[in-house]
């Protein structure tokens, strides 16, 4: 049942995720996916496909934030468009293929993958690990392969596009500011292709679920997206006055705890 209380909860969730994303310059999928899954469970939406709905809806929410982030970085000439063009076909291919596979996977398997991946992200944030640059030139084949891998992981976790892309571009000797800006631009094809993939793969599986298009729950998408667009700029402003290194560690801990909670809810040991 969709009542005003659920809309308010989705708005609050979007506000929190948007603020944290703007504050830390990272995607809020690590927080959004497990909390959205929990809300859908309590609302009685999705049944066995609740994790799929959380992933698809989260990716659709990412479209709004990716557009805004790309415009901001492009205005500062921080996007390497040649890299975006080289990786985009692989990202689209990887995202579309993996969403078709994910539609036939149990929620428990996807929850397990999500939790393990967020554990990797948390360790990287704590250790502040960065790969040593590789001086070999970037090739189209390398960009295409990296795009397929990043698109696949991001579609299964609704996070990781930024983490994996920045790591890869740093390894390819692209300066950090441009790596972050390029990663933001790459987030757009990840979000669009992942959203389309979950729409298509879930089309016949959610016909009995109200307010859905495939694995997209429209009320949550609308409420969360509006809230993200409002609070993200405030988070970005606050980021200039707070110690980012400590905040990222806090963000990593919160994301990991929520992921483990989702794992406990959907995986029966």
Secondary structure, 3 states (H helix, E strand, C coil): CCCHHHHHHHHHHHHHHHHHHHHHCCCCHHHHHHHHHHHHHHHCCCHHHHHHHHHHHHHHHHHHHHHHHHHHHHCCCCCCHHHHHHHHHHHHHHHHHHHHHHCCCCHHHHHHHHHHHHHHHHHHHHHCCCCCCCCCCCCHHHHHHHHHHHHHHHHHHCCCHHHHHHHHHHHCCCCHHHHHHHHHHHHHHHHHHHHHHHHHHCCCCCCCCCCEECCEEHHHHHHHHHHHHHHHHHHHHHCCCCCHHHHHHHHHHHHHHHHHHHHHHHCCC
